[in-house]
Amino acid sequence: MVKSPVPVRFLILICATLCLTSILSNMNTYNFTKICMQDDNSTQKVPYTTSESKFLQSCVGIGALAASIPFSVAFQYLPHKPVFIVAGVISGVSTALVPLASTLGYGWFLTARIFQGMAFSATFPLAGSITANWATPYEHGVFIGLLTGNTQLSNIFTMPVSGWLCSSSAGWTSVYYVHAGVSLVTFTLFFLFFKSDPKEHSWVEEKEIETIGRGKVEKKTSRPKDLPFRHILTSLSLWACWIASFGDLITVQLVSQFNPQYMKNYLDYDVLSSGFLAALPIIFQFLVKLSSGILSDYITCISETWKTKIFNTIALAVAAGFFIILAFIPQEKHLLAIIIMICAESVMGCNTAGFNKCATLHSQQYAYFSMQQIMNIWACTIFIEPFFVNMIVKDNTFIDWRNCFLAHAILLLFVNTVFCLFADASPAKWTQTLTNSEGPEDVIPPSPPSYAMAPMLSMHPSLMSAPPAPPPPPPMSSYQMAPPPPPPQYPMPHPPHGSSSMMMMGSQIPFLSALDPPIPPISSVSSSAYSTPPEKNQYELSPEVQRWDRQEPKYKHIDEAEAVVAPDVVVAEDTVDEKSSNSEKVEKLHENERLARMDLKYEEPEPTPLDNGTVTFHAWFVRKL
């Protein structure tokens, strides 16, 4: 086993985040290259009309929606690692073929873009699966923040790199080749290192497995492939998360798809500057996204539901306020417009601890399905946003962009209100059910009964089983007390009268029996819903009954046949005679030994915790008194 200096779950998190970022970066390449394709003076110039360019930008949403059901079924019935690797291969190959497809014709270019969108369908289900399997209960915010942060990371990488490559002699085609090469590297690392379950990874130690599983409810079911569709589709909390995600993601598409256009065509920056300025707000958004996830995990003074509502309000309502301010900033105020844009996009990073975290916490082991629906909504926004923005922004004027920002601000306020009314981050009841092989659902067993119910349960014939064999006694030291003798059998002076049921009742009552029998353990088959009652002294009797275990115990170094005394202790010859009973002999022998130990100042060793049980310890305690 290779010992990693960093917890393996964080290495898995980084590896998966790089692959998710690579897929989304490949899909976003056209959002920037479209502004340099028309300005390219080389033979690589590709003239497209406004309608064709708009459809090339939104067709990835069609591909994502088309592949949503196949990838959802594949994640449900197949191991997640090979499914995601297939998505990575589709994304990398289609990205590398875009320059060739653009020369063959518009239809080939459109097909390559659709395949780029198909790979995107596998991103959110993997994010939900990794969070459910690898994150501890106190790290959900960090995992969700980084895994869903591929939106920001992809733009942080794509926009500056694309701006630099487009401005170089390599031209816009090099953008696609570089992104395809990055996909090859990241998915090779994913293939070599990633495992779907911590128990399958050879680098994960037992301590880390316990850390990951601590606080999680182990859900065992014989039909793990079944999804509670009715419960999921009727959950108001999940619908609130999905509605909030629609408003958030459609605004994210405004940033990722039209920020370069806003910088170049409205604020009049060049291509290289547009690339870096468009990435600047997204850098701050990613930092806020990661910080909000960590902060949400460390806040424990309020419930998870209230935390998600607070962070979601910051992400959507506060961002709406900044967009309203941005709508009224004139075109000449370049610096002020960029600062407000940075503020608006940064606070949207708090959505990690908002609807994203609420969806995973509420759906628990079905988080991959709820995140799949967020991915479907994202695909819809990718398809809708180009038509929506181009319908408002026609000439890149102040009025056009003002109406665009105000429309998105109103939408953000509306969806945040819906989320705050219906969101619930506590685990849903349908996530805590166990299904057997026959189909019906059984709720989790109730809490165990009190100890007072244990004797009543033990008297029932169907709940009784043979008591387990007593454990072997620990090895005794030279001065350790020997185990006490077995309890004496008191013969009954008269045979019992009555039926066998009366005899059994008599044996259960302490005043009618010499010794109360120990309580037999409850059968694990017939009473699996009850835990073992707390231990109790099984020989505890009423004060009226003579305690056989209170007589002086024997010692291993004492021979019963002869008295062990100190040399200066004189024992009268008539103290132990032939007429004395055995009990009197033993008592006198103990008395002689006690006098000898007092004279020799011998100190008896204290009993160890692994002594001969309750009876021996009680006898020692009484003898000390």
C-alpha positions in Angstrom: 0.0 0.0 0.0 1.3 3.4 -1.0 1.1 5.9 1.8 0.1 9.4 0.7 1.0 12.4 2.7 -2.3 14.0 1.7 -5.6 12.3 2.4 -6.5 10.3 -0.8 -10.0 11.8 -0.9 -8.6 15.2 -1.7 -6.4 13.8 -4.4 -9.5 12.2 -5.9 -11.3 15.5 -5.6 -8.5 17.4 -7.5 -8.3 14.7 -10.2 -12.0 14.7 -10.8 -12.1 18.6 -10.8 -9.5 18.7 -13.6 -11.4 16.3 -15.8 -14.7 18.1 -15.2 -13.0 21.4 -16.1 -11.5 20.0 -19.2 -14.9 18.8 -20.5 -16.5 22.2 -19.9 -13.5 24.1 -21.3 -13.8 22.1 -24.6 -17.5 23.1 -24.8 -16.8 26.8 -24.2 -14.1 27.1 -26.8 -16.5 28.5 -29.4 -17.8 31.2 -27.0 -14.5 33.0 -27.5 -13.2 31.9 -30.9 -16.4 33.2 -32.5 -15.1 36.8 -31.9 -11.7 36.1 -33.6 -13.0 33.8 -36.5 -14.4 36.8 -38.3 -11.3 39.0 -37.6 -8.9 36.3 -38.8 -7.2 37.6 -42.0 -5.7 34.2 -42.9 -7.3 31.4 -44.9 -8.7 30.1 -41.7 -11.4 32.7 -41.6 -14.8 31.1 -41.4 -17.7 33.4 -42.3 -21.0 32.6 -40.6 -24.2 34.5 -40.4 -25.6 35.7 -37.1 -28.2 32.9 -37.0 -25.6 30.2 -37.8 -23.3 31.5 -35.1 -26.1 31.7 -32.6 -27.1 28.0 -33.3 -23.4 26.9 -33.1 -23.3 28.4 -29.7 -26.5 26.8 -28.4 -26.3 23.4 -30.1 -24.2 22.0 -27.3 -27.3 22.2 -25.2 -29.1 19.9 -27.6 -26.2 17.4 -27.4 -26.3 17.5 -23.5 -30.1 16.9 -23.5 -29.9 14.1 -26.0 -27.2 12.3 -24.0 -28.8 13.0 -20.6 -30.9 9.8 -20.5 -28.2 7.4 -21.8 -25.7 8.7 -19.3 -28.2 8.7 -16.5 -29.0 5.0 -17.1 -25.3 4.2 -17.5 -24.5 5.9 -14.1 -27.3 3.9 -12.5 -26.4 0.4 -13.7 -22.6 0.6 -14.6 -19.5 1.6 -12.7 -19.0 5.3 -12.8 -15.3 5.3 -13.8 -15.6 3.8 -17.3 -18.8 5.8 -18.0 -17.0 9.1 -17.3 -13.9 8.0 -19.3 -16.2 7.4 -22.4 -17.5 11.0 -21.9 -13.9 12.3 -21.8 -13.0 10.5 -25.0 -16.0 11.9 -26.8 -15.2 15.4 -25.6 -11.5 15.3 -26.5 -11.9 13.7 -30.0 -14.8 16.0 -31.0 -12.7 19.1 -29.9 -9.7 18.0 -31.9 -11.9 17.5 -35.0 -13.5 21.0 -34.9 -10.9 22.7 -37.2 -11.3 19.9 -39.7 -15.1 19.9 -39.5 -15.2 23.7 -40.0 -13.4 23.3 -43.4 -15.7 20.5 -44.5 -18.9 22.6 -44.0 -21.3 24.0 -41.5 -23.1 20.7 -40.9 -19.9 19.0 -39.9 -19.0 21.8 -37.6 -22.5 21.6 -36.0 -22.1 17.9 -35.5 -18.8 18.3 -33.7 -20.3 20.9 -31.4 -23.2 18.6 -30.6 -20.8 15.8 -29.5 -19.0 18.3 -27.3 -22.3 18.9 -25.5 -23.0 15.2 -25.2 -19.9 14.7 -23.0 -21.1 17.4 -20.7 -24.0 15.2 -19.6 -21.7 13.1 -17.5 -20.2 15.9 -15.4 -22.9 16.6 -12.7 -23.8 12.9 -12.0 -20.1 12.3 -11.3 -19.9 15.3 -9.0 -22.9 14.0 -7.0 -21.4 10.5 -6.9 -18.0 11.6 -5.7 -19.5 13.9 -3.0 -21.7 11.0 -1.7 -19.0 8.4 -1.7 -15.8 10.3 -0.8 -16.8 13.3 1.2 -17.2 13.2 5.0 -20.4 14.7 6.4 -18.5 17.9 7.2 -16.9 18.3 3.8 -19.9 18.4 1.5 -19.5 22.1 1.0 -15.8 21.8 0.0 -16.5 18.9 -2.5 -19.5 20.5 -4.1 -17.7 23.9 -4.3 -14.7 22.4 -6.1 -16.6 19.9 -8.3 -19.2 22.5 -9.5 -16.5 25.1 -9.7 -15.5 23.7 -13.1 -17.8 26.4 -14.5 -15.5 29.1 -13.3 -12.2 27.1 -13.7 -13.0 26.4 -17.4 -13.6 30.0 -18.2 -10.5 31.0 -16.1 -8.4 28.7 -18.3 -10.2 29.0 -21.7 -10.6 32.8 -22.0 -7.0 33.9 -21.4 -5.5 31.0 -23.3 -7.9 31.5 -26.2 -7.2 35.2 -26.3 -3.5 34.6 -26.4 -3.7 31.9 -29.0 -6.1 33.8 -31.2 -3.7 36.8 -31.1 -0.7 34.7 -32.0 0.3 33.3 -35.4 -1.2 29.9 -34.6 -4.7 31.3 -35.1 -8.0 30.2 -33.6 -7.5 26.5 -34.7 -4.7 26.1 -32.1 -7.3 26.8 -29.4 -9.0 23.5 -30.1 -5.8 21.5 -30.4 -4.5 22.7 -27.1 -7.8 21.9 -25.3 -7.8 18.4 -26.8 -4.3 17.8 -25.6 -5.2 18.9 -22.0 -8.2 16.5 -22.1 -5.8 13.6 -23.0 -3.5 14.4 -20.0 -6.3 14.8 -17.4 -8.2 11.7 -18.4 -5.1 9.6 -18.5 -4.5 10.6 -14.9 -8.2 9.9 -14.1 -7.9 6.4 -15.6 -4.8 5.6 -13.5 -5.8 7.0 -10.2 -9.5 7.3 -9.7 -11.7 4.7 -7.9 -15.5 5.1 -7.4 -15.4 3.7 -3.8 -12.8 4.4 -1.0 -12.7 0.7 -0.1 -11.5 -0.1 -3.7 -8.5 2.2 -3.6 -5.2 0.7 -2.6 -3.9 4.0 -1.2 -6.7 4.5 1.2 -6.0 3.4 4.8 -8.5 2.0 7.2 -8.4 5.2 9.3 -9.4 7.3 6.3 -12.2 4.9 5.4 -13.5 5.3 9.0 -13.2 9.0 8.7 -15.2 9.1 5.5 -17.9 6.8 6.8 -18.2 8.4 10.3 -21.7 9.9 10.7 -23.1 8.4 7.6 -26.1 6.0 7.8 -25.2 2.7 6.1 -28.0 1.9 3.7 -28.1 -1.7 2.8 -30.6 -2.8 0.2 -30.9 -5.8 -2.1 -32.2 -3.6 -4.9 -29.7 -0.7 -5.1 -30.7 0.1 -8.7 -34.2 1.2 -7.9 -34.9 4.9 -7.7 -37.8 6.3 -5.7 -39.0 8.4 -8.7 -42.4 9.2 -7.2 -40.8 10.6 -4.0 -38.1 12.5 -5.9 -40.4 14.1 -8.4 -42.9 15.2 -5.7 -40.3 16.7 -3.4 -40.9 20.4 -3.0 -37.4 20.9 -1.7 -35.8 19.4 -4.8 -38.1 21.4 -7.0 -37.0 24.5 -5.2 -33.4 23.6 -5.8 -34.1 23.0 -9.5 -35.9 26.3 -9.9 -33.2 28.2 -8.2 -30.6 26.5 -10.4 -32.4 27.6 -13.5 -32.2 31.3 -12.6 -28.6 30.9 -11.4 -27.4 28.9 -14.5 -29.1 31.1 -17.1 -27.2 34.1 -15.5 -24.0 32.0 -15.6 -24.5 31.5 -19.3 -24.8 35.3 -19.7 -21.4 35.6 -18.1 -19.6 32.7 -19.9 -21.1 33.2 -23.4 -21.5 37.0 -23.6 -18.8 38.4 -21.4 -16.3 38.5 -24.3 -18.9 40.2 -26.5 -19.7 42.7 -23.7 -16.0 43.6 -23.3 -15.1 43.8 -27.0 -18.3 45.2 -28.7 -19.7 47.4 -25.8 -16.6 48.5 -23.8 -14.4 48.5 -26.9 -11.5 46.4 -25.6 -9.2 44.4 -28.1 -9.3 40.6 -28.3 -6.4 39.9 -26.0 -7.7 42.3 -23.3 -11.2 41.0 -23.7 -10.0 37.5 -22.9 -8.2 38.5 -19.7 -10.9 40.9 -18.5 -13.6 38.4 -19.1 -11.7 35.9 -16.9 -11.1 38.3 -14.1 -14.6 38.3 -12.6 -14.8 34.5 -12.8 -11.5 34.2 -10.9 -13.1 36.0 -8.0 -16.3 34.0 -8.4 -14.3 30.8 -8.0 -12.6 32.0 -4.9 -15.9 33.0 -3.3 -17.4 29.6 -4.4 -14.7 27.7 -2.6 -14.7 29.9 0.4 -18.4 29.7 0.8 -18.3 25.9 0.7 -15.7 25.8 3.5 -17.4 28.4 5.6 -20.8 26.6 5.3 -19.1 23.4 6.7 -17.6 25.2 9.6 -20.8 27.1 10.7 -22.6 24.8 13.2 -24.7 27.3 15.2 -27.6 27.2 12.7 -29.3 24.3 10.8 -28.2 23.2 7.3 -31.6 24.4 5.9 -31.0 28.0 7.2 -27.4 28.0 6.0 -28.5 27.0 2.4 -31.1 29.7 2.4 -28.7 32.4 3.6 -26.0 31.5 1.1 -28.5 31.1 -1.7 -29.9 34.6 -1.0 -26.3 36.0 -1.1 -25.7 34.2 -4.4 -28.9 35.3 -6.2 -30.6 38.3 -4.4 -27.3 40.2 -3.8 -26.1 39.4 -7.3 -29.5 40.8 -8.7 -28.8 44.0 -6.9 -25.4 44.4 -8.5 -26.9 43.6 -12.0 -29.5 46.4 -11.4 -26.6 48.8 -10.7 -24.7 47.6 -13.7 -27.7 48.2 -15.9 -27.5 52.0 -15.3 -23.7 52.4 -15.7 -23.0 54.3 -19.0 -20.7 53.0 -21.6 -17.9 55.5 -20.9 -17.4 54.3 -17.3 -15.3 51.3 -18.3 -13.6 50.7 -14.9 -16.7 51.1 -12.9 -18.6 48.7 -15.1 -15.8 46.1 -14.7 -15.8 46.5 -10.9 -19.6 46.1 -10.6 -19.4 43.1 -13.0 -16.7 41.5 -10.7 -18.9 42.0 -7.6 -22.1 40.6 -9.3 -20.3 37.5 -10.6 -18.3 37.0 -7.4 -21.3 36.7 -5.0 -22.9 34.2 -7.4 -20.2 31.8 -6.2 -22.1 31.3 -3.0 -24.5 29.0 -4.9 -22.2 26.2 -3.8 -23.6 26.4 -0.3 -27.0 27.2 -1.6 -29.2 25.0 -3.9 -26.2 22.7 -4.8 -25.6 21.7 -1.2 -29.3 21.5 -0.4 -29.9 19.1 -3.3 -27.1 16.7 -2.2 -28.0 16.8 1.5 -31.7 16.2 0.8 -31.4 13.4 -1.7 -28.4 11.7 0.1 -27.5 8.4 -1.8 -29.6 9.6 -4.8 -27.6 12.8 -5.1 -26.3 11.8 -8.5 -29.9 11.8 -9.8 -30.8 15.2 -8.4 -27.5 16.6 -9.8 -28.3 15.0 -13.1 -31.4 17.2 -13.3 -29.4 20.3 -12.5 -27.2 19.3 -15.4 -30.2 19.0 -17.7 -31.4 22.4 -16.6 -27.9 23.7 -17.4 -28.2 22.2 -20.9 -31.5 23.9 -21.3 -30.0 27.3 -20.3 -27.1 26.8 -22.7 -29.7 26.3 -25.5 -32.1 29.1 -24.4 -29.6 31.9 -23.4 -28.2 32.7 -26.9 -31.7 33.2 -28.3 -32.9 35.1 -25.2 -29.9 37.5 -25.2 -29.7 38.0 -28.9 -33.4 38.9 -28.9 -32.7 41.7 -26.4 -29.2 42.8 -27.4 -29.3 43.5 -31.1 -27.0 46.5 -31.6 -24.9 46.4 -28.4 -26.3 49.7 -27.2 -26.7 51.0 -23.7 -30.5 50.3 -23.8 -29.9 46.8 -25.0 -27.6 45.8 -22.2 -29.7 47.7 -19.6 -32.7 45.6 -20.5 -30.7 42.4 -20.5 -29.2 43.0 -17.0 -32.6 44.0 -15.6 -34.3 40.9 -17.0 -31.8 38.6 -15.4 -32.0 40.5 -12.1 -35.8 40.0 -11.9 -35.4 36.3 -12.6 -32.8 35.9 -9.9 -35.1 37.6 -7.3 -38.0 35.4 -8.2 -36.2 32.0 -8.1 -34.5 32.9 -4.8 -37.9 33.7 -3.2 -39.2 30.2 -4.3 -36.1 28.6 -2.9 -36.4 30.3 0.5 -40.0 29.2 0.8 -39.7 25.5 0.1 -36.0 24.5 0.5 -35.2 21.8 3.1 -31.6 20.5 3.5 -32.5 17.7 6.0 -32.3 14.1 4.6 -35.7 13.1 3.0 -37.6 10.3 4.6 -37.4 8.2 1.4 -33.6 8.2 1.7 -33.9 6.3 5.1 -35.9 3.3 3.9 -34.6 -0.2 3.3 -36.1 -2.3 0.5 -36.1 -6.1 0.7 -36.0 -8.6 -2.2 -39.7 -8.9 -2.4 -40.4 -5.2 -2.9 -42.2 -3.6 0.0 -40.5 -0.9 2.0 -39.6 -1.3 5.7 -38.8 1.7 7.8 -35.7 1.7 10.0 -36.4 -0.3 13.3 -37.5 1.7 16.3 -35.2 2.6 19.2 -34.5 -0.3 21.6 -36.7 -0.7 24.7 -35.5 0.2 28.2 -33.7 -2.2 30.4 -36.9 -2.8 32.4 -38.4 -4.5 29.4 -35.6 -7.0 29.0 -36.8 -9.5 31.7 -40.3 -9.5 30.2 -38.9 -10.1 26.7 -36.7 -12.9 28.0 -39.7 -14.7 29.5 -41.3 -15.0 26.0 -40.5 -18.4 24.5 -40.1 -17.0 21.0 -37.5 -14.5 22.1 -35.4 -16.9 24.2 -32.2 -18.5 23.0 -29.4 -20.4 24.6 -27.0 -18.2 26.6 -23.6 -17.8 25.1 -20.6 -19.7 26.6 -18.8 -17.7 29.3 -15.4 -16.3 28.2 -12.3 -18.1 29.5 -10.9 -16.6 32.7 -7.7 -14.5 32.3 -4.5 -15.9 33.6 -3.9 -15.2 37.3 -0.8 -13.7 38.8 0.8 -15.1 41.9 -1.3 -13.0 44.2 -4.5 -12.7 42.2 -7.7 -14.0 43.6 -8.9 -17.3 42.4 -12.3 -17.6 40.9 -15.1 -18.1 43.4 -16.6 -21.6 43.9 -19.8 -22.4 42.0 -23.0 -21.6 43.8 -24.2 -24.3 46.2 -27.2 -26.3 45.1 -29.9 -26.1 47.8 -32.0 -29.3 47.8 -35.7 -28.6 47.9 -37.2 -30.1 51.1 -40.4 -30.9 49.3 -41.1 -31.6 45.7 -43.0 -28.7 44.0 -46.6 -29.1 43.5 -48.6 -27.7 40.5 -48.2 -27.5 36.9 -44.9 -26.8 35.0 -46.0 -23.2 34.3 -46.2 -22.6 38.1 -42.7 -24.0 38.4 -41.4 -21.7 35.8 -43.0 -18.7 37.5 -41.5 -19.7 40.8 -38.0 -19.8 39.2 -38.5 -16.3 38.0 -39.3 -14.8 41.4 -36.2 -14.1 43.7 -38.1 -14.9 46.9 -39.2 -18.4 45.7 -35.8 -19.5 44.4 -32.4 -19.8 45.8 -30.7 -18.0 43.0 -32.2 -15.8 40.4 -31.1 -17.2 37.0 -29.3 -14.9 34.6 -31.3 -13.2 31.9 -30.8 -15.1 28.7 -29.9 -12.9 25.7 -32.5 -11.9 23.1 -32.3 -13.9 19.9 -30.7 -11.9 17.1 -33.2 -13.4 14.6 -36.5 -12.7 16.3 -35.5 -9.4 17.9 -33.1 -7.7 15.5 -34.8 -4.4 16.2 -33.6 -4.4 19.8 -30.1 -3.8 21.1 -28.4 -5.7 23.9 -29.6 -4.3 27.3 -26.9 -2.8 29.6 -25.0 -5.3 31.7 -26.2 -5.9 35.3 -25.0 -8.1 38.1 -26.8 -11.3 37.3 -26.3 -12.6 40.8 -27.8 -9.6 42.6 -30.5 -10.8 45.1 -32.7 -9.4 47.7 -31.1 -8.6 51.2 -33.2 -11.5 52.7 -31.4 -14.1 50.7 -28.0 -15.3 51.9 -25.2 -14.3 49.5 -23.0 -17.2 48.8 -20.5 -15.0 47.0 -19.7 -13.0 50.2 -17.7 -15.8 51.7 -13.9 -15.3 51.8 -12.3 -16.3 48.5 -9.4 -18.7 48.2 -6.0 -17.7 47.1 -3.9 -19.6 44.6 -0.8 -19.8 46.8 -2.8 -21.3 49.8 -3.1 -25.0 50.2 -6.3 -26.0 51.9 -4.8 -28.9 53.6 -2.4 -26.9 55.7 -2.3 -23.5 57.5 0.2 -21.0 56.2 1.3 -18.8 59.1 4.2 -16.6 59.9 7.0 -18.1 62.0 6.1 -15.8 65.0 2.4 -16.5 65.0 1.4 -19.4 67.3 -1.8 -21.2 66.5 -3.3 -23.3 69.2 -3.5 -27.0 68.5 -7.2 -27.1 69.3 -8.1 -24.3 66.9 -8.4 -26.8 64.1 -9.5 -30.2 65.2 -11.0 -33.2 63.4 -14.4 -32.3 64.8 -14.5 -29.0 63.1 -16.5 -28.7 59.9 -15.0 -27.8 56.6 -16.4 -24.3 56.6 -14.9 -23.6 60.0 -11.5 -25.0 58.9 -11.5 -22.7 55.9 -12.5 -19.7 58.0 -9.7 -20.4 60.5 -7.2 -20.9 57.7 -8.2 -17.5 56.3 -7.9 -15.9 59.8 -4.4 -17.4 60.2 -3.4 -16.1 56.8 -4.8 -12.6 57.6 -2.7 -12.5 60.8 0.3 -13.6 58.9 -0.1 -10.9 56.2 -0.6 -8.2 58.8 2.6 -9.2 60.6 4.6 -9.4 57.4 3.1 -6.0 56.2 2.0 -7.7 53.0 -0.1 -5.5 50.6 -2.5 -7.2 48.4 -2.4 -6.1 44.7 -5.4 -4.2 43.4 -7.6 -6.2 41.0 -7.2 -5.4 37.4 -10.1 -4.3 35.1 -9.9 -7.8 33.5 -10.5 -9.6 36.8 -12.9 -12.4 37.2 -16.0 -10.3 36.8 -18.6 -8.7 39.1 -18.8 -11.5 41.6 -15.0 -11.6 42.4 -14.8 -7.8 42.6 -17.8 -7.6 44.9 -16.3 -10.3 47.2 -13.0 -8.4 47.3 -14.8 -5.1 48.1 -16.8 -6.6 50.9 -13.7 -8.2 52.4 -11.9 -4.8 52.2 -14.7 -3.3 54.2 
